[in-house]
Structures are given as structure tokens and as C-alpha cells.
Amino acid sequence: MAIMITDECINCGACEPECPNNAIYEGGAQWRWADGTTLKEVVAPDGSTVNGTTAQTPVSDEYYYIVSDKCTECVGFHEEPQCAAVCPVDCCVDDPDYRETRERLLEKKDWLHIAA
């Protein structure tokens, strides 16, 4: 599963630098697949190919957010999600809409960080 940031976020930004996948962005900021990864092109759910450097629509305009498709819960990097570990208001929580096994999270980590 991925981690999500709830609307209780105080926009402190402590979580953003902790993410090994660069999956956390400030509210209103556009995100890119290539940010912090080796992805050059991504096949979108609709089957289209997306350039990894193309700006994507922010998930939230109000507070920090996590791009679920880039979140691996820090599996393969750390013992626990680092965003949750540093959050002073405990608003980094499991996202019930994105349930993934440990094996799937490791596959996602490898996919995000393919050797160039």
C-alpha cells in the first residue's frame, strides 16, 4: 500500500526530503515521474506513453501530497516509511485505496530505480 498525507498536514515540509522516491510534493507543485527516479518513459493506465519529465497535475493544492504510484512505503530503503517517522502531526498514514504486498512494493522500487 502507499502512504497518504491527510488534510491535517501543517505544511512543515519535514517529509519531503525523507522520501527516497521523490514521491512527496508541496501542495500545488506539479510532479514528474523522473523526479528522483531513472524513469524516462512511463506507460499510463490508459496505455499511453508519458515522458518522465512531463509535468503532472498536483494531487493537492492545499497541503503536501504523495504520488501513490511512486510510493513504496520506503520498502527496500528503510524499515519504516520515513515520512511517517518524521511527521510531527502524524498525518502520513496508510492509504486504504492503494494496497500492495511487500513483493509488489519491492518490484515498484526496482522499476523506479532501474539502472541506466
N, C-alpha and C positions, 0 to 999 in steps of 0.2 A: 504494500500500500504506500501511498505517498503521504507526505505531511502537508497540512494546510495551515494558513495563518488566519485566525478568526478576526472578527471586527473589533475585538478588544485590544488589538495592536496599538501601541502608543507611538509607533513610527520612530523608535530609538535607533534602528539600523544595526543592532548587535548581531543579528542573524546573518545578514547578507555576506560578510566576508568569511563566515564559517563554512559556507556551502562548497563542497568540493566539485560540484557540477555546475556552479553558477546558475542555479535554478531559482534563486531568490532575487526579486527586483523591487525597487521602491515604487510605491503607488504612482500610477500614471506613466511609468517608464516603459518604453517598448522593449521587448525581449527578442533574442535571437538564438537559434539552435546552436550556432557556432560559439557563443559566449562560453568560454571555459571548457570547450569540448573540441574534438577533432572533426566534428561533422561538417562536411562540405555541402551535401545534399541530403534531404530527408523526404521519404515518401509519406505524404499526409494520409490521414484516414480515408479520404475520398479517392486515393490512388494517384493524385497529382504529385509532382516532384517540386519540392520547395528548396530554394537556395538557402544554405545555412546562415548566410549573412543578411538575409532579408528581414527587416524589422517586422515583428508580430504585434498584434493588438494587446495592450496591457490587460491582465486579468482583473485588476482592481485599480481604480483611480484614487482611492481614499487612503489605503494603507499598504504596507509591504505585502507581496504575494509570492507564492511558489508555483512555478510551472510544473504541474504534476508529471508531465511526460519526461521531464528532466530530473525529477526527484528519485533518488534511490534509497532514501532514508539513511544515507551515509554507509550503506552496506558495502563492504569491500574497502572502506576507508577508515571507519571508526566503529566502536562498539555500540554507539547510540547516535541518534540524529543530533547533530551539533547545534542546529537552530534551536531545538527544544532545550538543549542543555544550557544555552546562554540567554534564553529569553527571560527577562525579568518579570513578565506578567503571565507566563505560561500560556501563551496564545498559539504556540506551534504544536498542533495536535494531529493525531491520525485523521486522514481524510477518508471517511467511510465510502466515498464514491470511487476510490482507487485502491482496490485490494489486490496485492501482488504477493507471491511467495518469495521467500529468500532467494530461491534459484532464479526466479524472474528478475528480481532486483539486481542480482549479480550479472545476468545477461544484459540488462539495461546499462549497467555501469560499463561493461566491456564495449557495448555498442557506442556509448557516448564518448569513449576514450580509445577508439581504435588507433593502433599505431599507424602513423602516417607513412 
